[in-house]
Structures are given as structure tokens and as C-alpha cells.
Amino acid sequence: MFDALSGLPEQCIRAWELGMALTVSARAEIRQVMVTGLGGSAIGGDLLRIFAGKRLPVPVTVNRDYVLPKFVGPQTLLFATSYSGNTEETLSAYREAREKGAQIIALTTGGKLKAMAEKDGVPVITVPGGISPRAATGYLFLPTLAVLQKLGLLEPLDEQVAELSRHLQAMREQLKPETPLAENRAKQVAINFFQRIPVIWGASGTSEVVAQRWKGQVNENAKAPAYWNVFPELNHNELVGFQKPEELLRQLYIVILRDTQDHPRVQKRYAITREIMGGAVAGMDEIEATGNGDLARLYSLIYPGDYASVYLALLYGIDPGPVKVIDQLKARLAEQ
């Protein structure tokens, strides 16, 4: 897992190249973009939804189901994304997309999805395998941006991708295992999460998907529970729930993911919320986005969480790689 994390800056460059190498054209006007997938593949779609939402003239949605919404049709550009190529929900959605006449692009390492797409004449972006899907966000996100750029729906992003890789390389030096605790934010976060329940808060439209990503990484890497929510929504419900039971609240540790591009009123909410929370929880911390360009800033919040979840696994004496419970679930489903 550490090797996969270390390779993320290079992965992003390779992922962009793979997307740009695809020959693609729209056979009808595109009125909506959809990513259908689960787990790490769906997170790639959510990153696309947040990043492209302010740039595309059409909506972007993510489907995490066996079936597709009724609106999907010939004017839908649909990315069928499955790192393994064998995710049963994605295969089901792919078949339905074919029936509905959607414009499909498959994004996978191989498996049944690639075989079906090649048989059907559907364009395929084949990304390298050998790592966990949750460690392949570059491969599962950046090719979709490249395709949208090639279709003329997004402005050129080549320099943003280059800056993303450069910034991640600099961050890698700060987060890698050799960097001591006093200088390593990911290690500090892991220690704060140890023997506690992590709660990660992001902001709608900027870091909401990153907060969800942190939660999933703690689940899969550290095999521990975690929870997430977003401003300003959490100020209308979740905030009220930090009164009882007091002994449980003292087991919670909150991390707020911040960006200077967050709405000014949301930024005011951060400070007020921290004051209201007082000493109700074990502690609170903030991670600030850094870097130039929206892609770099987005990943500057993702990268510390990825590393922190692996350090947390080590604190618990757990190998972060295997996800035996998921494997067991898939095996039992296969029997039926």
C-alpha cells in the first residue's frame, strides 16, 4: 500500500496519457454525463462530479446501483467504471446502458467489462492493474477528464495535470514513512484517530467527496469505523447530535477539510462550529488545501487522508491491504 501511495504522482500522469490516447467522438449531442461504478471506481466519478460541475454545461451524476435512472439514453455519455472489470452492479448497469443506447466508454483493467465492451465495439480505456482499486484514483478519475476535454466539453487541463503531479511529489516527501512524526501531518492525524472514532467534515462543492474518501480509506485500510458529513448541511442537523451520550462523544475525533475556495459563509461556519463544539469531543483538527490549480488542491486534501489511514492500520497492527470481509461477501453472493 505504501508503494501504491508513493506512486500516485506518476500514476496521475500515466492516467492522463491513457485518456488522451483514446479515439472518441460523440454520435449525438451530450446532455448529461454519468459514471456508473462502486467503491473506489465510484469515488472517481464523484471527483469528476465536483471538479466538472463548475465547468461543464451539462450535469454529472454518479450511479451506484444495478439499474440506471430512466433519463439515461442516447444523449447520455456514460463511463462504465470497474477497476477489476468484474463488479456485478457495474456489469448490470452496462448492459442496461447498451439497451438504452447510451454513449458508453468503459474504464477498467480488464475482466468481463473489457471483454463485453470490445465485443460490443464500445471504446475501452485499459488502465494498469496490480493495486487496490482504492489506490487507483488517478486511473479512475483523470481519464474521464481527458475524454471530456477531447470532446470539447472541458477547457484544456494539461497544465493542471502536470501541476497536480508536481505538487503530489512535494507532498510525498512530507508524508512518506521516513519523515518523522513532528513534520508528518498524516502520522499526526493517525495518532489522533487511534482508539477513537474519526469524523471527517468537508464542504459542499469542494471537499465533500474528499471527506467521503477519508471515511472509506479508514474503513478499508485501518478496518475501523469512520463517519463523514458536509458543511453547511451538518449545521442543520448533525451539530445538534453532539450532546449525548457524553462518554461516547469523548471517543470522537473530528477533522475539518478546508479550502480558501469554500464559500465565505461556510468558512465562517467552521470557526463558529468549533466554538460551539467546545470540549464535547476528544479533539478537532483542520487540514488546509494547498497547491496551484483545482486538481492539485483537490488531491492535496486526499493524499494526507490516504497516508493517515495506512498509518492508522499500522497502529492497530493490521495489514492495510486485504479486505477479507468484502471478499467473503462477494464469494457468498457468487454462490447464489
C-alpha positions as CSV (number, residue, x, y, z in Angstrom):
1,M,0.0,0.0,0.0
2,F,2.9,2.4,0.7
3,D,4.3,1.7,-2.8
4,A,0.9,2.5,-4.3
5,L,0.7,5.7,-2.3
6,S,4.2,6.7,-3.3
7,G,3.4,6.1,-7.0
8,L,0.4,8.4,-7.1
9,P,2.1,11.4,-8.7
10,E,3.4,9.2,-11.6
11,Q,0.0,7.4,-11.8
12,C,-1.8,10.7,-12.5
13,I,0.5,11.5,-15.4
14,R,0.0,8.0,-16.9
15,A,-3.7,8.1,-16.3
16,W,-4.0,11.4,-18.2
17,E,-2.0,9.9,-21.1
18,L,-4.2,6.9,-21.3
19,G,-7.3,9.1,-21.5
20,M,-5.8,11.4,-24.1
21,A,-4.8,8.4,-26.3
22,L,-8.4,7.2,-26.7
23,T,-10.0,8.0,-30.1
24,V,-13.5,9.2,-29.2
25,S,-16.3,11.2,-30.8
26,A,-19.9,11.9,-29.8
27,R,-22.6,10.4,-32.1
28,A,-25.3,12.7,-30.6
29,E,-25.5,15.8,-28.5
30,I,-24.4,15.0,-24.9
31,R,-26.9,16.3,-22.4
32,Q,-25.7,14.5,-19.3
33,V,-22.6,12.7,-18.1
34,M,-22.9,9.7,-15.8
35,V,-20.3,7.5,-14.1
36,T,-21.6,4.1,-13.0
37,G,-19.5,2.2,-10.5
38,L,-19.0,1.2,-6.9
39,G,-16.3,1.7,-4.2
40,G,-13.1,3.3,-5.5
41,S,-14.4,3.4,-9.0
42,A,-17.4,5.5,-7.9
43,I,-15.2,7.9,-5.9
44,G,-13.5,8.6,-9.3
45,G,-17.0,9.6,-10.6
46,D,-17.6,11.8,-7.6
47,L,-14.4,13.6,-8.1
48,L,-15.5,14.2,-11.7
49,R,-18.8,15.4,-10.5
50,I,-17.3,18.0,-8.1
51,F,-14.5,19.1,-10.4
52,A,-16.5,19.3,-13.6
53,G,-19.7,20.6,-12.0
54,K,-18.5,24.2,-12.2
55,R,-17.1,23.8,-15.7
56,L,-19.4,21.6,-17.7
57,P,-22.6,22.9,-19.5
58,V,-24.3,19.6,-18.6
59,P,-24.9,17.8,-15.3
60,V,-22.7,15.0,-14.0
61,T,-24.2,12.2,-11.9
62,V,-22.9,9.0,-10.3
63,N,-24.8,5.8,-10.2
64,R,-24.1,3.2,-7.5
65,D,-26.7,0.6,-8.5
66,Y,-27.5,-2.4,-10.7
67,V,-30.0,-0.3,-12.6
68,L,-29.9,3.2,-14.2
69,P,-32.2,6.2,-13.9
70,K,-34.9,6.5,-16.5
71,F,-33.4,9.6,-18.1
72,V,-30.3,7.7,-19.4
73,G,-30.5,7.4,-23.2
74,P,-28.7,8.2,-26.5
75,Q,-27.7,11.7,-25.2
76,T,-26.0,10.3,-22.1
77,L,-22.3,9.9,-22.0
78,L,-21.8,7.0,-19.6
79,F,-18.5,5.9,-18.1
80,A,-18.8,2.3,-17.0
81,T,-16.0,2.1,-14.4
82,S,-14.8,-1.0,-12.7
83,Y,-11.2,-1.4,-11.8
84,S,-11.4,-5.2,-11.7
85,G,-13.8,-5.4,-14.6
86,N,-16.0,-7.8,-12.7
87,T,-18.1,-5.7,-10.4
88,E,-21.6,-7.2,-10.8
89,E,-23.5,-4.0,-10.3
90,T,-21.5,-2.2,-13.0
91,L,-21.9,-5.1,-15.4
92,S,-25.6,-4.9,-14.9
93,A,-25.7,-1.2,-15.4
94,Y,-23.5,-1.5,-18.5
95,R,-26.0,-4.0,-20.1
96,E,-28.9,-1.6,-19.4
97,A,-26.9,1.3,-20.9
98,R,-26.5,-0.7,-24.0
99,E,-30.2,-1.3,-24.2
100,K,-30.9,2.4,-23.7
101,G,-28.5,3.4,-26.5
102,A,-26.2,5.5,-24.2
103,Q,-22.8,6.6,-25.5
104,I,-20.6,4.3,-23.3
105,I,-16.9,4.4,-22.5
106,A,-15.5,1.5,-20.4
107,L,-12.7,2.2,-17.9
108,T,-11.1,-0.9,-16.4
109,T,-8.1,-3.1,-16.1
110,G,-9.8,-6.0,-17.9
111,G,-12.2,-8.6,-16.8
112,K,-15.7,-9.2,-18.0
113,L,-16.3,-5.5,-18.6
114,K,-13.5,-5.2,-21.1
115,A,-14.5,-8.4,-22.9
116,M,-18.1,-7.2,-23.2
117,A,-17.1,-3.7,-24.4
118,E,-14.7,-5.0,-27.0
119,K,-17.3,-7.4,-28.3
120,D,-19.9,-4.6,-28.5
121,G,-17.5,-2.1,-30.1
122,V,-17.5,0.2,-27.1
123,P,-14.4,2.3,-26.5
124,V,-12.2,1.0,-23.7
125,I,-9.6,2.8,-21.6
126,T,-7.4,0.0,-20.2
127,V,-5.5,1.0,-17.0
128,P,-2.8,-0.9,-15.3
129,G,-3.7,-3.5,-12.6
130,G,-1.9,-4.8,-9.7
131,I,-3.0,-2.3,-7.0
132,S,-6.1,-2.0,-4.9
133,P,-9.0,0.0,-6.5
134,R,-8.9,2.5,-3.7
135,A,-5.3,3.2,-4.5
136,A,-6.1,3.9,-8.2
137,T,-8.0,7.2,-8.0
138,G,-5.8,8.7,-10.7
139,Y,-6.6,5.9,-13.1
140,L,-10.3,6.0,-12.2
141,F,-10.7,9.8,-12.5
142,L,-8.3,11.6,-14.8
143,P,-9.1,9.6,-17.9
144,T,-12.7,10.8,-17.7
145,L,-11.4,14.4,-17.7
146,A,-9.3,13.7,-20.7
147,V,-12.2,12.3,-22.6
148,L,-14.4,15.3,-21.8
149,Q,-11.5,17.6,-22.9
150,K,-11.2,15.7,-26.2
151,L,-15.0,16.0,-26.8
152,G,-14.7,19.8,-26.3
153,L,-16.7,19.9,-23.1
154,L,-13.8,20.9,-20.9
155,E,-11.1,23.5,-21.3
156,P,-7.5,22.2,-21.7
157,L,-6.3,20.7,-18.5
158,D,-2.8,19.5,-19.4
159,E,-1.0,22.1,-17.3
160,Q,-3.3,21.4,-14.3
161,V,-2.5,17.7,-14.5
162,A,1.3,18.5,-14.7
163,E,1.0,20.8,-11.7
164,L,-1.0,18.1,-9.8
165,S,1.8,15.6,-10.3
166,R,4.5,18.1,-9.2
167,H,2.5,19.1,-6.1
168,L,2.0,15.4,-5.1
169,Q,5.7,14.8,-5.5
170,A,6.4,17.5,-3.0
171,M,3.7,16.3,-0.6
172,R,5.1,12.7,-0.9
173,E,8.3,13.9,0.8
174,Q,6.3,15.3,3.7
175,L,4.0,12.3,4.2
176,K,6.3,9.3,3.5
177,P,7.2,6.9,6.3
178,E,10.8,8.2,6.5
179,T,9.5,11.7,7.5
180,P,9.3,11.9,11.3
181,L,6.2,12.5,13.3
182,A,6.9,16.1,14.1
183,E,7.0,17.0,10.4
184,N,4.4,14.5,9.1
185,R,0.7,15.6,9.2
186,A,-0.6,12.2,8.2
187,K,1.2,10.5,11.1
188,Q,-0.2,13.2,13.5
189,V,-3.7,12.6,12.2
190,A,-3.3,8.8,12.6
191,I,-2.3,9.2,16.2
192,N,-5.3,11.4,16.9
193,F,-7.6,8.8,15.3
194,F,-6.0,5.9,17.2
195,Q,-8.5,4.2,19.6
196,R,-11.1,6.8,18.6
197,I,-13.8,7.2,16.0
198,P,-12.8,9.5,13.2
199,V,-15.4,12.1,11.9
200,I,-14.4,13.9,8.8
201,W,-16.2,17.1,7.6
202,G,-15.9,18.7,4.2
203,A,-17.6,21.5,2.3
204,S,-20.3,21.1,-0.3
205,G,-19.0,21.6,-3.8
206,T,-15.3,21.5,-2.8
207,S,-14.2,18.8,-0.3
208,E,-17.4,16.8,0.2
209,V,-16.1,13.9,-1.8
210,V,-12.7,14.1,-0.1
211,A,-14.4,13.7,3.3
212,Q,-16.2,10.6,2.0
213,R,-12.9,9.3,0.7
214,W,-11.2,9.7,4.1
215,K,-14.1,7.8,5.7
216,G,-13.8,4.9,3.1
217,Q,-10.0,4.8,3.5
218,V,-10.2,4.4,7.2
219,N,-12.8,1.7,6.7
220,E,-10.8,-0.3,4.2
221,N,-7.2,0.3,5.2
222,A,-7.5,0.5,9.0
223,K,-10.6,-1.8,9.2
224,A,-12.1,0.8,11.6
225,P,-15.4,2.8,11.6
226,A,-15.4,6.4,10.5
227,Y,-18.1,8.9,9.5
228,W,-18.3,12.0,7.3
229,N,-20.6,14.9,6.6
230,V,-20.5,18.3,4.8
231,F,-21.0,22.0,5.6
232,P,-23.4,23.7,5.6
233,E,-25.8,20.7,5.8
234,L,-24.3,19.4,9.0
235,N,-25.1,22.7,10.7
236,H,-28.8,21.9,10.2
237,N,-28.8,18.5,11.9
238,E,-25.6,16.7,12.9
239,L,-24.4,19.5,15.1
240,V,-27.3,19.1,17.4
241,G,-26.3,15.5,18.0
242,F,-23.1,16.3,19.9
243,Q,-24.7,16.5,23.4
244,K,-25.4,12.9,24.5
245,P,-24.1,10.3,25.4
246,E,-21.1,12.2,26.7
247,E,-18.9,9.2,27.2
248,L,-19.3,8.2,23.5
249,L,-18.7,11.8,22.3
250,R,-15.4,11.8,24.0
251,Q,-14.3,9.0,21.7
252,L,-14.9,11.1,18.6
253,Y,-12.1,13.0,16.8
254,I,-13.1,15.5,14.1
255,V,-11.0,16.6,11.1
256,I,-12.3,19.6,9.0
257,L,-11.1,19.7,5.4
258,R,-10.7,23.4,4.3
259,D,-10.1,25.3,1.1
260,T,-9.9,29.0,0.6
261,Q,-12.3,28.5,-2.3
262,D,-15.0,27.3,0.1
263,H,-18.0,29.7,0.2
264,P,-17.2,32.7,2.5
265,R,-20.3,31.9,4.7
266,V,-19.1,28.3,5.1
267,Q,-15.7,29.5,6.2
268,K,-17.4,31.5,8.9
269,R,-19.3,28.3,9.9
270,Y,-16.0,26.5,10.5
271,A,-15.0,28.8,13.3
272,I,-18.4,29.1,14.9
273,T,-18.9,25.3,14.8
274,R,-15.6,24.7,16.6
275,E,-16.6,27.2,19.3
276,I,-20.0,25.6,19.8
277,M,-18.5,22.1,20.0
278,G,-16.2,23.2,22.8
279,G,-14.8,20.2,24.7
280,A,-17.6,17.8,23.7
281,V,-15.3,15.6,21.6
282,A,-11.8,14.2,22.1
283,G,-10.4,16.8,19.7
284,M,-10.6,18.7,16.4
285,D,-8.1,19.4,13.7
286,E,-8.1,21.1,10.3
287,I,-6.4,20.2,7.0
288,E,-5.9,23.1,4.6
289,A,-5.8,22.6,0.8
290,T,-2.5,23.7,-0.9
291,G,-1.2,24.0,-4.4
292,N,-1.9,25.8,-7.6
293,G,-4.9,24.7,-9.7
294,D,-8.1,23.0,-8.6
295,L,-6.8,19.5,-9.3
296,A,-3.7,20.0,-7.1
297,R,-5.8,21.5,-4.3
298,L,-8.3,18.7,-4.5
299,Y,-5.6,16.0,-4.2
300,S,-3.8,18.0,-1.5
301,L,-6.7,17.1,0.7
302,I,-6.9,13.5,-0.5
303,Y,-3.3,12.5,-0.1
304,P,-2.9,13.1,3.7
305,G,-6.0,11.1,4.4
306,D,-4.7,8.2,2.3
307,Y,-1.5,8.1,4.2
308,A,-3.1,8.6,7.6
309,S,-5.4,5.6,7.0
310,V,-2.4,3.4,6.4
311,Y,-0.5,4.7,9.4
312,L,-3.7,4.1,11.5
313,A,-3.7,0.5,10.2
314,L,-0.1,0.1,11.4
315,L,-1.0,1.5,14.8
316,Y,-3.7,-1.2,15.1
317,G,-1.2,-3.9,13.9
318,I,-3.2,-4.5,10.8
319,D,-2.1,-5.1,7.2
320,P,-4.0,-2.4,5.3
321,G,-4.0,-4.4,2.0
322,P,-6.5,-7.2,2.3
323,V,-10.3,-6.6,2.5
324,K,-11.3,-10.1,3.6
325,V,-14.8,-9.1,4.6
326,I,-15.6,-7.8,1.1
327,D,-14.0,-10.9,-0.4
328,Q,-16.2,-13.1,1.8
329,L,-19.3,-11.1,0.8
330,K,-18.5,-11.5,-2.9
331,A,-17.9,-15.2,-2.5
332,R,-21.2,-15.8,-0.8
333,L,-23.0,-13.7,-3.5
334,A,-21.3,-15.8,-6.2
335,E,-22.7,-19.0,-4.5
336,Q,-26.2,-17.6,-5.0
